[in-house]
Amino acid sequence: MFNKLATFLTLACTLSAVLPAPIQRREVPQEHSHEQFLTAVRTSLNLNNPDGIVDPVFALLGNAAAQQGLGRIADPDCLQLATADRAFTNAKAAGDVAGQVAALIYRALERNTGAVGQASVACTSIQAVNPEIAALQQHQDPASTNAAAVNKAITLELARQIAAVGGDPQDALKSGTFAPGDLNDASGRGNTCDDLDDPVGCIFTKNLLVPDATAAEIDAAIAGVNTGNNGGDNTGNNEDTGAGNDSQCAPPTTVVVTVTAEATPTAAATTTAAAQVTNAPATSGNLQRFNGALGGAAAPSVTPGGRGFQVEGSDSFLNIAAALGRSCDIQHNRCANLANSAAGRAAGLSVGQCDQQNNVCRSQI
């Protein structure tokens, strides 16, 4: 009897390993849809890869598959950020602007998820070394909740970061994804593509990319951005020190964003973000005069220091306008993160309100 039971269990385990998983309603894979950026990031990553990240493609897969490419990165939800951050660091050290732009675009690409309309999880366990990477999130499934607004905000922020390193901000549109899939499509085909043999990326060659914004909106978004400050205004505090990627895998400094009744956006409070601006003199050396704080997320302080001006004591810029612009962008990213959280949604905060606040913040520069 024991031998028969053992044989049965062995057979059951074998079958469970080889039989296909139950069919789920999900979009087909798309991790190779933007292949040109995978190729560019792979080149930069391989210049110095102390964390042993296997390949950039793993970060665009769902978590179960991403586990196979983690290397020493513990959190699969953060593999895309870690890969982009290391590639950006290497490209910056090499003076490769195109490589930096590719890393930024890669960071903003959509990840595969388990179902049509399912958003991917944000990285919260580690913090990027490079603020340009830290300012970005991945695109979300175009059929997910509020995806059009979320993805547009990501693209506009990407344009700002590309402009800041000296790239063409219109390239931010290349991070876009597909038309929304049908949530009721039992086949799960969606509107994706995945071609390993297309070096450009099938989303481009098959004309499947749906732009998140217009060229004019990109131009408006980068107004006031200090272009090409990478290696100029920035101190280069993000360059590799030879210590590996350990610093980006440490728990990040906690930014507590509390939604209170006072900070909850109301129609009166958010009709015009300009009402939140005061012209009072800066205190405690803080040169950031914009005091709007939707959801409690204030613009970080700008103080004299470094090569001229510092943002929260880390990023350093030669001129005050660039420092203030970065402060506004950091606030916008925190506000957008809050808007996409359960607390932010409960408070009625939207990414559009964060965009409006960012425009007002930058108008004060």
KOLDO-784459 format. One record per residue (C-alpha): x, y, z; residue in one letter. Coordinates in steps of 0.5 Angstrom, whole numbers, plus 500, padded with zeros to 3 digits. Layout:
# residues N
XYZA;...
***
This chain:
# residues 365
500500500M;506505502F;509504495N;503505491K;501511495L;509514494A;508512486T;501516486F;504522490L;510522485T;506522479L;502527482A;508532483C;510530476T;504532473L;503539476S;510541474A;509539467V;502541465L;500548463P;497552468A;489554468P;488559463I;487566465Q;484572462R;490576461R;494580456E;499576452V;506578454P;509584452Q;516585455E;519585448H;515590445S;520596446H;526592445E;530598443Q;530600450F;532593453L;538593448T;540599450A;539598458V;543591457R;549595454T;549600460S;547595465L;553590463N;558595464L;558594472N;553590475N;555588482P;548586484D;548580478G;541583475I;540577470V;537581464D;533587464P;527583461V;526580467F;524586470A;518587465L;515580467L;510579472G;513577479N;513570478A;518570472A;522576475A;524572481Q;529568476Q;532575474G;533578481L;540577482G;541580489R;535585489I;530582494A;524585491D;521583484P;517589485D;523594485C;527590480L;525595474Q;527601478L;534597480A;535595473T;534602471A;538606476D;544602475R;544602468A;543610469F;549610473T;553607468N;551611463A;552617466K;559615469A;561614461A;558620459G;553617455D;547621454V;543616450A;544611455G;541615460Q;535617456V;534609455A;534608462A;529613464L;525610458I;526603461Y;524605468R;517608465A;515602461L;509598463E;510591466R;506585465N;501583470T;496577471G;490580468A;487585463V;486591467G;490590473Q;495595475A;502593477S;505594484V;509600485A;516599488C;516601496T;522597499S;528601496I;530608493Q;533609487A;540613487V;539617482N;533622483P;532622475E;530615476I;526616483A;522621480A;519616475L;514610475Q;512605470Q;506605466H;500602468Q;495597464D;491602459P;485598462A;486599469S;483605473T;484612471N;490609467A;490615462A;491620467A;496616471V;500614464N;500621462K;503624468A;508619468I;510621461T;510628462L;515627468E;519623464L;520628459A;522633464R;527628466Q;530627459I;530634458A;534635464A;540630462V;540633455G;536628451G;530630447D;524630451P;519628445Q;522621446D;518620453A;512619448L;516612446K;515610453S;507609451G;503603451T;498600447F;490601447A;486598453P;484591452G;477588453D;476586460L;471581458N;475578452D;476571455A;481570450S;486575453G;489577447R;488584449G;492589444N;499587445T;505584441C;511581443D;517580438D;524578440L;526578433D;524586432D;530590434P;526596434V;520594438G;514591435C;509597438I;513601434F;514597427T;506595428K;504602429N;501600436L;503605441L;498610443V;501616445P;499619452D;500626451A;501631445T;508634443A;505641445A;503638452E;511635452I;513642450D;509645456A;511640461A;518642460I;518649460A;523652465G;527645466V;534646466N;536642460T;542638460G;544639467N;547632468N;554633469G;553640469G;548643475D;548636478N;554635483T;554628480G;552625487N;549619483N;556617480E;558610482D;563609487T;565602486G;561600492A;556596488G;548597488N;548596496D;545603497S;539603493Q;537596496C;537599503A;530601506P;529608504P;528614508T;521614510T;517620507V;510620512V;505623508V;499624512T;492626509V;488630514T;482634514A;485640513E;490637507A;484634504T;483637497P;476640496T;473644491A;475650494A;482648495A;483645489T;480650484T;486654483T;492652486A;495659486A;491660492A;496656496Q;502660494V;504666499T;510671498N;512671505A;520671505P;523664506A;525662513T;531658516S;534659509G;529655505N;529659498L;523655496Q;517659497R;511655494F;508652500N;502648496G;502641499A;496637497L;495631501G;500634506G;506633501A;510639501A;516641496A;522640499P;527645501S;532649497V;538651501T;545654499P;550649499G;554644494G;556647488R;550653489G;544650491F;541644494Q;535640494V;533637501E;541637502G;542632497S;542634489D;546640488S;545645482F;549651480L;543656479N;537657483I;532656478A;534649477A;534647484A;527650485L;525646479G;527639482R;524641488S;517642484C;518635481D;520632487I;513634490Q;509632484H;512625484N;510625491R;503628490C;502623484A;504617489N;499619494L;494620489A;494613486N;494610494S;488608497A;489614502A;489619496G;483616493R;479616499A;481624500A;479625493G;486627491L;487626483S;494626479V;490632475G;490636481Q;498634482C;499637475D;496643477Q;500644483Q;506643479N;505648474N;503653479V;510651483C;514652477R;510658475S;513661482Q;521660480I;
***
